């Protein structure tokens, strides 16, 4: 199974081509690699599907700065975090890191 093999429809339910999927996958992987390379202490947090949102992988740097991208499932998130060489956690088991909440609060004050 490929990293992003699940889901061949866009948010509006229309068909997404394999080429479009590969481009989206490549963009996600490139974004995550850049985030990890330019920030210290990055960790991955998997967010499972909810009725409103598809599952996602959240990367959080030591200072709390974060980025989120969709991933098909837990296995894909774990595989991607291994590729990035960073620790992997599940939000439902660990919760969100305090540094992320603090970073969000600092951003609101600006």
Secondary structure, DSSP 4 states (H G I P E B T S, - for coil): --TT-S--B-TTS-B--HHHHHHHHHHHHHHHHHHHHTSSS-EEEEE---SSS--EEEEE-TTS-EEEEE-SSHHHHHHHHHHHT--EEEHHHH---HHHHHHHHHHHH-
